[in-house]
């Protein structure tokens, strides 16, 4: 069945007024997600929150949908408000020893670099490498490899199966930040078998800010010490009439890391966005994203752009980094903004990012504007 992508596009009101090519900065929220958030607040008013324990049943339903999206089990999923919190749980929950090593890439998203460097206080060595030299870095005894599935500046797309095989070969925990791909590109946790995958949902997963998740492999769950301790840390937390007083008995599931109350309004919004993606089909979404990415690259080339994806392998993601010789990307962003076209400048590149809600007319407007701007 052929999807009517123009009908899908009507779920995103800002696209009526903007040429939006900037999902790598912020994804657009579908109407149904905003409506789900509103329904939650209406329910609070109606029920005076007397049914708050039922909200956690809803949360378990949402875990199941996220697990389905990435081919995992609901028990593998913990909710997080952002990627930084997930990363803090990972690096803070392991028992590091002096001499341990954590490997990441040069030019990684700052979260991953900062987390690695902060471990220096525990005697952990942070190593920055590149894809070509990764095995050499792992061979020297890395305990963790911490990478984005897609680089936020360049669009470098990590060869996941190769990276996973290298980490297994050298005994390193593969921990992935999927914020810049999950929702646009398929991810199969059962096939890749990372130790962890964390996703801030406000980009490609099209959730509200404050929603996100952390996938944990069962083996890592047994090794990871919870760093957020609260009333839900004990497995008997649903017995609110008589909460346990004493040392917590942690659940075996990933939710053991959550500790306290959940951000329900953003989670209901996230559920609505995930429902949309499951209805459209992750395979069809990825195909549409890839088609638009190819069309965007062609438009940028015709406008005089030099693309990283034309110069090296593994830059086949919906984040496109382009240079326009003699033209300042930050100024280009401002000039395009004046024409209601939203893109970004990052580290000397003009960054364009497309999602399934974009269309060919968006790319035509971008190409035409780049051709009209001074400096061509």
C-alpha positions as CSV (number, residue, x, y, z in Angstrom):
1,X,0.0,0.0,0.0
2,X,1.3,3.4,-1.0
3,X,1.3,5.9,1.9
4,X,-0.2,9.4,1.4
5,X,2.7,11.3,2.9
6,X,1.0,14.6,2.3
7,X,-1.9,13.5,4.5
8,X,0.7,12.5,7.2
9,X,2.2,16.0,6.9
10,X,-1.1,17.6,8.1
11,X,-0.3,16.2,11.6
12,X,2.4,18.8,11.9
13,X,0.9,22.4,12.0
14,X,4.2,24.4,11.8
15,X,4.9,22.9,8.3
16,X,2.0,25.1,7.0
17,X,4.1,28.2,7.8
18,X,7.7,27.1,7.8
19,X,10.1,25.2,5.5
20,X,11.5,23.0,8.3
21,X,14.7,21.1,7.6
22,X,16.0,21.0,11.1
23,X,14.9,17.8,12.9
24,X,18.5,17.3,14.2
25,X,17.8,20.3,16.4
26,X,14.2,19.7,17.3
27,X,11.6,17.4,15.9
28,X,8.1,18.6,15.2
29,X,5.3,17.4,17.5
30,X,2.4,15.7,15.8
31,X,-1.1,17.0,16.6
32,X,-2.0,13.7,18.2
33,X,0.9,14.0,20.7
34,X,-0.3,17.4,21.8
35,X,-3.8,16.1,22.1
36,X,-2.5,13.1,24.3
37,X,-0.8,15.6,26.7
38,X,-4.0,17.6,26.9
39,X,-6.1,14.5,27.7
40,X,-3.8,13.7,30.5
41,X,-4.2,17.1,32.1
42,X,-8.0,16.8,31.6
43,X,-7.9,13.5,33.3
44,X,-6.1,15.0,36.2
45,X,-8.8,17.6,36.6
46,X,-11.6,15.1,36.2
47,X,-10.2,12.5,38.6
48,X,-8.3,14.7,41.0
49,X,-5.3,12.3,40.5
50,X,-7.0,9.6,42.6
51,X,-6.1,7.1,39.9
52,X,-2.4,7.9,39.8
53,X,-1.3,4.3,40.1
54,X,-3.2,3.6,36.9
55,X,-0.8,6.0,35.2
56,X,2.0,3.5,35.8
57,X,0.0,0.8,34.0
58,X,-0.1,3.2,31.1
59,X,3.7,3.7,31.4
60,X,4.2,-0.1,31.1
61,X,2.1,0.0,28.0
62,X,4.4,2.7,26.6
63,X,7.4,0.6,27.5
64,X,6.0,-2.1,25.4
65,X,5.6,0.1,22.4
66,X,9.1,1.5,22.6
67,X,10.4,-2.1,23.0
68,X,8.5,-3.1,19.8
69,X,10.0,-0.1,18.0
70,X,13.6,-1.2,18.7
71,X,13.0,-5.0,18.9
72,X,13.5,-5.4,22.6
73,X,11.5,-6.5,25.7
74,X,9.5,-4.1,27.9
75,X,11.7,-5.1,30.9
76,X,14.7,-3.7,29.0
77,X,13.2,-0.1,29.0
78,X,13.7,2.6,31.6
79,X,12.2,6.1,31.1
80,X,14.6,9.1,31.3
81,X,13.9,12.8,30.9
82,X,16.9,13.3,28.6
83,X,20.0,11.7,27.3
84,X,22.2,13.3,29.9
85,X,20.3,11.5,32.7
86,X,20.6,8.2,30.9
87,X,24.3,8.7,30.4
88,X,24.8,9.6,34.0
89,X,23.1,6.4,35.1
90,X,25.5,4.4,32.8
91,X,28.8,6.0,33.8
92,X,27.7,6.6,37.4
93,X,26.4,3.1,38.0
94,X,29.5,1.1,36.9
95,X,32.3,0.3,39.4
96,X,35.2,1.9,37.6
97,X,38.8,1.1,38.5
98,X,41.9,3.1,37.9
99,X,43.3,2.1,34.5
100,X,39.9,1.5,32.9
101,X,39.4,3.1,29.5
102,X,36.4,4.6,27.8
103,X,36.6,5.1,24.1
104,X,34.6,7.7,22.1
105,X,35.0,9.4,18.7
106,X,36.5,12.8,18.1
107,X,33.8,15.3,17.4
108,X,31.2,13.4,19.4
109,X,28.2,15.1,20.9
110,X,29.6,16.9,24.0
111,X,27.5,14.7,26.4
112,X,29.6,11.7,25.5
113,X,33.0,13.5,25.6
114,X,32.2,15.2,28.9
115,X,31.0,12.0,30.5
116,X,34.2,10.2,29.5
117,X,36.5,13.1,30.6
118,X,34.7,13.4,34.0
119,X,35.8,9.9,34.8
120,X,39.4,11.0,35.0
121,X,38.8,11.7,38.7
122,X,38.4,8.0,39.2
123,X,41.5,7.2,37.3
124,X,39.7,6.3,34.1
125,X,41.4,7.1,30.8
126,X,39.2,8.8,28.1
127,X,40.3,8.0,24.6
128,X,39.1,9.8,21.5
129,X,39.5,8.1,18.2
130,X,37.9,7.8,14.7
131,X,36.2,5.0,12.9
132,X,39.3,3.8,11.0
133,X,41.3,3.5,14.3
134,X,38.6,2.1,16.5
135,X,39.9,-1.4,16.7
136,X,43.3,-0.2,17.8
137,X,41.7,1.8,20.6
138,X,39.6,-1.1,21.7
139,X,42.5,-3.5,21.6
140,X,44.2,-1.7,24.4
141,X,41.7,-2.7,27.0
142,X,38.6,-0.5,26.7
143,X,35.8,-1.1,29.2
144,X,33.2,1.0,27.4
145,X,32.7,2.3,23.9
146,X,30.4,5.3,23.8
147,X,29.1,6.5,20.4
148,X,26.3,8.3,18.7
149,X,24.5,6.2,16.1
150,X,24.6,9.3,13.9
151,X,27.0,12.2,14.5
152,X,25.1,15.5,15.2
153,X,27.4,17.6,13.1
154,X,28.6,15.5,10.2
155,X,25.9,12.9,9.7
156,X,28.5,10.1,10.1
157,X,26.4,6.9,10.5
158,X,28.1,4.4,12.7
159,X,28.3,0.9,11.1
160,X,26.4,-0.7,13.9
161,X,27.0,-4.3,13.2
162,X,30.7,-3.8,12.7
163,X,31.0,-1.7,15.8
164,X,29.1,-4.3,17.9
165,X,31.3,-7.1,16.6
166,X,34.5,-5.1,17.4
167,X,33.3,-4.4,20.9
168,X,32.4,-8.0,21.6
169,X,35.7,-9.2,20.2
170,X,37.6,-6.9,22.7
171,X,35.2,-7.1,25.6
172,X,34.0,-3.5,25.6
173,X,30.5,-2.4,26.6
174,X,28.9,-0.8,23.5
175,X,26.7,2.1,24.7
176,X,24.9,4.0,22.0
177,X,23.2,7.5,21.9
178,X,20.4,7.0,19.4
179,X,19.0,10.5,19.8
180,X,20.0,11.5,16.2
181,X,18.5,8.4,14.5
182,X,15.9,6.4,16.3
183,X,12.5,7.4,14.8
184,X,14.0,7.9,11.3
185,X,16.3,4.9,10.9
186,X,15.4,1.5,12.2
187,X,17.3,0.0,15.1
188,X,17.2,-3.7,16.0
189,X,18.5,-4.3,19.5
190,X,18.1,-8.0,19.2
191,X,20.5,-8.0,16.2
192,X,23.0,-5.4,17.4
193,X,22.9,-6.4,21.0
194,X,24.4,-3.2,22.5
195,X,24.9,-3.0,26.3
196,X,22.8,0.1,26.3
197,X,20.9,2.5,23.9
198,X,19.6,5.8,25.1
199,X,17.3,8.2,23.2
200,X,16.2,11.7,24.0
201,X,12.8,11.7,22.2
202,X,12.4,15.3,21.3
203,X,14.3,15.0,18.0
204,X,13.6,12.2,15.5
205,X,11.2,10.3,17.8
206,X,9.0,13.4,17.8
207,X,8.2,13.4,21.5
208,X,7.8,16.3,23.9
209,X,10.9,17.5,25.8
210,X,11.2,15.6,29.0
211,X,10.5,12.2,27.4
212,X,13.1,9.6,26.5
213,X,14.2,6.1,27.2
214,X,17.2,3.9,28.1
215,X,17.5,0.4,26.8
216,X,19.6,-1.9,29.0
217,X,20.8,-5.4,28.1
218,X,19.9,-7.8,30.9
219,X,23.5,-8.6,31.6
220,X,24.4,-4.9,32.1
221,X,21.3,-4.5,34.4
222,X,22.9,-6.9,36.8
223,X,26.1,-5.0,36.8
224,X,24.8,-1.5,37.0
225,X,24.2,0.1,40.4
226,X,21.1,2.5,40.5
227,X,22.2,6.1,41.0
228,X,18.7,7.5,41.4
229,X,17.2,6.2,44.6
230,X,13.6,6.9,45.5
231,X,10.3,5.5,46.7
232,X,10.0,3.3,43.5
233,X,13.4,1.8,44.0
234,X,11.9,-1.0,46.1
235,X,10.0,-3.6,44.1
236,X,7.0,-3.3,46.4
237,X,6.5,0.4,45.6
238,X,2.9,-0.2,44.4
239,X,1.9,-0.9,48.0
240,X,1.5,2.8,48.7
241,X,-0.7,2.2,51.8
242,X,2.3,0.6,53.5
243,X,5.5,1.5,51.7
244,X,8.6,-0.5,52.7
245,X,10.9,1.1,55.2
246,X,14.4,-0.3,54.9
247,X,17.0,-1.2,52.3
248,X,15.3,-1.3,48.9
249,X,14.9,-4.6,47.1
250,X,15.5,-3.6,43.5
251,X,13.5,-4.9,40.6
252,X,15.4,-6.9,38.0
253,X,13.9,-4.8,35.2
254,X,15.4,-1.6,33.8
255,X,12.8,0.4,35.7
256,X,15.0,-0.1,38.7
257,X,16.9,3.0,37.6
258,X,13.9,5.3,37.6
259,X,13.6,5.9,41.3
260,X,10.7,8.2,41.6
261,X,7.7,9.7,39.8
262,X,7.6,9.8,36.0
263,X,7.0,12.7,33.7
264,X,3.6,11.4,32.6
265,X,2.5,14.3,30.4
266,X,5.5,14.0,28.1
267,X,5.3,10.2,28.1
268,X,1.7,10.3,26.9
269,X,2.8,12.6,24.1
270,X,5.7,10.3,23.3
271,X,3.3,7.3,23.1
272,X,1.1,9.1,20.5
273,X,4.2,9.8,18.4
274,X,5.4,6.2,18.6
275,X,1.9,5.0,17.7
276,X,2.1,7.1,14.6
277,X,5.5,5.6,13.7
278,X,4.3,2.0,14.3
279,X,1.2,2.7,12.2
280,X,3.2,4.1,9.3
281,X,5.8,1.3,9.7
282,X,9.5,1.9,10.6
283,X,10.6,0.3,7.3
284,X,8.4,2.7,5.2
285,X,9.6,5.7,7.4
286,X,13.2,4.8,6.8
287,X,12.6,4.4,3.0
288,X,10.9,7.8,2.9
289,X,13.6,9.5,4.9
290,X,16.3,8.0,2.6
291,X,14.5,9.2,-0.5
292,X,14.2,12.7,0.9
293,X,17.8,12.6,2.0
294,X,19.0,11.8,-1.5
295,X,16.8,14.5,-2.9
296,X,18.2,17.0,-0.4
297,X,21.8,16.1,-1.3
298,X,21.0,16.7,-5.0
299,X,19.5,20.0,-4.2
300,X,22.5,21.1,-2.2
301,X,24.9,20.1,-4.9
302,X,23.0,22.1,-7.5
303,X,23.1,25.1,-5.2
304,X,26.9,24.8,-5.0
305,X,27.3,22.8,-1.8
306,X,30.2,20.5,-1.1
307,X,28.9,17.5,0.9
308,X,30.8,15.3,3.3
309,X,28.7,12.4,2.0
310,X,30.4,12.8,-1.4
311,X,33.9,12.6,0.2
312,X,33.8,9.6,2.5
313,X,31.8,6.5,3.4
314,X,29.3,6.2,6.2
315,X,27.8,9.6,5.8
316,X,24.5,8.2,4.6
317,X,22.2,9.6,7.3
318,X,19.4,12.2,7.2
319,X,21.8,14.7,8.7
320,X,23.6,16.4,5.8
321,X,26.7,18.5,6.3
322,X,27.4,20.9,3.5
323,X,30.1,23.6,2.9
324,X,29.5,26.5,0.6
325,X,32.9,27.9,-0.3
326,X,33.3,31.6,0.6
327,X,30.0,31.6,2.5
328,X,29.6,31.7,6.3
329,X,27.1,29.0,7.3
330,X,25.9,31.0,10.3
331,X,25.0,33.9,8.0
332,X,23.3,31.5,5.6
333,X,21.2,30.2,8.5
334,X,20.1,33.8,9.3
335,X,19.3,34.6,5.7
336,X,17.3,31.4,5.2
337,X,15.5,32.1,8.5
338,X,14.4,35.4,7.0
339,X,12.7,33.4,4.2
340,X,11.1,31.1,6.8
341,X,13.5,28.2,6.1
342,X,14.9,26.6,9.2
343,X,18.3,24.9,9.1
344,X,21.4,25.0,11.3
345,X,25.0,25.9,11.3
346,X,27.4,23.5,13.2
347,X,31.2,23.7,13.3
348,X,31.6,25.3,9.8
349,X,28.9,23.3,8.1
350,X,25.4,24.2,7.0
351,X,23.4,21.3,8.5
352,X,20.2,20.1,6.8
353,X,18.1,17.3,8.4
354,X,15.0,15.8,6.8
355,X,12.3,13.6,8.3
356,X,9.3,11.7,6.9
357,X,7.1,14.8,7.3
358,X,9.2,16.8,4.8
359,X,8.4,16.8,1.0
360,X,10.0,17.7,-2.3
361,X,8.6,21.2,-2.2
362,X,10.6,21.9,1.0
363,X,13.8,21.0,-0.9
364,X,12.9,23.1,-3.9
365,X,12.4,26.1,-1.7
366,X,15.8,25.5,0.0
367,X,17.5,25.2,-3.3
368,X,15.9,28.3,-4.8
369,X,16.7,30.4,-1.7
370,X,20.4,29.3,-1.7
371,X,20.6,30.3,-5.3
372,X,19.1,33.8,-4.6
373,X,21.2,34.7,-1.6
374,X,24.2,36.9,-2.1
375,X,27.6,35.3,-2.4
376,X,26.7,32.5,-4.9
